[in-house]
Amino acid sequence: MSEETKTLEDLKDIVAGTPAEGEVAAVATDAVSTEAIVRVQKLDAQGRAYATGKRKNAIARVWIKPGSGKIVVNGREQETYFARPVLRMLINQPFSESAREGQFDVVATVTGGGLSGQAGAVRHGISKALTSYEPTLRAVLKKGGFLTRDSRVVERKKFGRAKARRSFQFSKR
């Protein structure tokens, strides 16, 4: 085959749908759009952003608004509700990743699960609420993995088993 240089006119014909002699036309698909998705800030009447976070069996309803960085979980301060420093660090990760430490007040209501699951649920809710408040932070939080729900839950117990998979102890006699 001979290599020849194409001009813009030749390429325009290919895109327009009339293939040149001996060439196959490119098929445009509707699945790939050239327009970027524009995300809009979502706030309630009090100027707060709301999101629901989940982890294991814990569900957290989270509201954030501009403030001094105070975090209240189930009516108690973060330090008293989550006594372990690891859990407090887990909750503050979305703020540190997006460089917004101390800029937002958080009010969260958590139900179900244990403390570790609840901390993960609050973190997920804070991340989603941050993207509602500042849609430009979505790329940073998504890259850090904060917007993905950790769907691992405890496997249910089956009949004829001691637990989910453990058998009863074998007895020879």
C-alpha positions in Angstrom: 0.0 0.0 0.0 1.3 3.4 -0.8 1.5 5.9 2.1 0.0 9.2 1.1 -0.5 12.4 3.1 -4.1 13.3 3.9 -5.4 16.8 3.8 -8.0 18.3 6.1 -10.5 18.0 3.2 -10.0 14.3 3.0 -10.4 13.9 6.8 -13.6 16.0 6.7 -15.1 13.6 4.2 -14.3 10.6 6.4 -16.0 12.3 9.5 -19.0 13.5 7.4 -19.8 9.9 6.5 -18.7 9.7 2.9 -15.6 7.4 3.0 -12.9 8.0 0.4 -12.3 5.2 -2.1 -10.9 2.0 -0.4 -11.4 3.4 3.2 -13.9 2.5 5.9 -15.9 5.3 7.5 -15.5 5.9 11.2 -18.7 5.1 13.1 -19.7 7.7 15.8 -21.2 6.3 18.9 -23.7 8.0 21.2 -22.2 6.3 24.3 -19.1 8.6 24.2 -20.1 12.2 24.6 -17.8 15.1 24.2 -19.6 17.2 26.8 -18.3 17.3 30.3 -20.6 16.6 33.2 -21.3 19.8 35.1 -21.9 19.2 38.8 -23.9 21.8 40.8 -23.6 22.7 44.5 -26.5 21.2 46.5 -27.4 23.0 49.8 -30.5 23.1 52.0 -32.3 26.2 53.4 -29.8 26.5 56.2 -26.8 26.4 53.8 -25.8 22.9 54.7 -24.8 20.0 52.5 -26.3 16.6 53.3 -25.2 13.1 52.5 -25.7 9.5 53.7 -22.6 7.4 54.4 -22.6 3.6 54.9 -20.0 1.0 56.1 -20.8 -2.5 57.2 -24.2 -2.3 59.0 -23.7 1.4 60.1 -25.5 4.2 58.5 -24.5 7.9 59.0 -26.6 10.9 58.1 -24.1 13.8 57.8 -24.6 17.6 57.5 -21.7 19.9 56.9 -21.6 23.7 56.8 -18.8 26.3 57.0 -17.5 26.7 60.5 -14.6 26.2 62.9 -14.1 22.4 62.3 -16.3 21.2 65.1 -17.5 17.6 64.7 -20.6 16.4 66.6 -21.7 12.7 66.4 -25.0 11.7 68.0 -25.0 14.9 70.1 -21.6 14.3 71.5 -18.2 15.7 70.6 -16.0 13.6 68.3 -13.4 13.1 71.1 -15.9 11.5 73.5 -17.9 9.4 70.9 -14.8 8.1 69.1 -12.3 7.7 71.9 -9.7 5.9 69.8 -7.4 8.3 67.9 -7.4 6.0 64.9 -11.1 6.5 64.4 -10.9 10.2 64.8 -8.1 10.2 62.2 -10.3 8.2 59.9 -13.0 10.7 60.1 -10.7 13.7 59.4 -9.1 12.0 56.3 -11.5 13.7 53.7 -10.7 17.1 55.1 -7.0 16.6 55.1 -7.0 15.1 51.6 -8.9 18.0 50.2 -7.0 20.6 52.3 -10.1 21.8 54.2 -9.1 21.1 57.8 -11.0 23.3 60.3 -13.2 24.9 57.6 -16.4 22.9 58.1 -18.6 22.0 61.0 -20.0 18.5 60.9 -23.2 17.2 62.5 -23.7 13.4 62.1 -26.3 10.9 63.3 -25.1 7.3 63.2 -27.1 4.1 63.8 -26.1 0.4 63.6 -22.9 -1.4 63.6 -19.9 -0.9 65.9 -17.6 2.0 66.4 -15.3 1.1 63.5 -18.1 0.7 61.1 -19.7 4.0 62.3 -16.4 5.9 61.8 -16.2 4.5 58.3 -19.8 5.5 57.6 -19.2 9.1 58.9 -16.1 9.3 56.7 -18.1 8.2 53.7 -20.9 10.7 54.5 -18.4 13.6 55.0 -16.8 12.8 51.7 -20.2 12.8 49.8 -21.3 15.9 51.6 -18.1 17.7 50.6 -18.7 16.9 47.0 -22.2 18.3 47.4 -20.8 21.5 48.9 -17.8 21.8 46.6 -18.2 19.8 43.4 -14.6 20.6 42.4 -13.4 18.3 45.2 -14.9 15.2 43.7 -11.7 14.3 41.7 -9.5 14.6 44.7 -11.8 12.6 47.0 -12.5 9.9 44.3 -8.8 9.4 43.7 -8.3 8.9 47.5 -11.1 6.3 47.5 -13.4 8.2 49.9 -16.5 8.2 47.7 -16.6 4.4 47.3 -18.8 2.5 49.8 -17.0 -0.3 51.4 -19.6 -3.0 50.8 -18.0 -5.8 52.9 -20.5 -7.0 55.5 -20.6 -9.9 57.9 -21.7 -13.2 56.2 -24.9 -14.6 57.6 -25.0 -17.8 59.6 -26.2 -20.9 57.8 -28.2 -23.7 59.2 -26.3 -26.9 60.1 -23.2 -24.7 60.9 -21.8 -23.2 64.1 -21.2 -19.9 62.4 -21.2 -18.7 58.7 -18.8 -21.4 57.6 -17.5 -23.1 60.7 -18.8 -26.7 61.3 -19.7 -28.1 64.6 -16.9 -30.0 66.4 -16.5 -33.6 65.1 -17.2 -36.3 67.7 -16.1 -39.8 66.9 -18.2 -41.3 69.7 
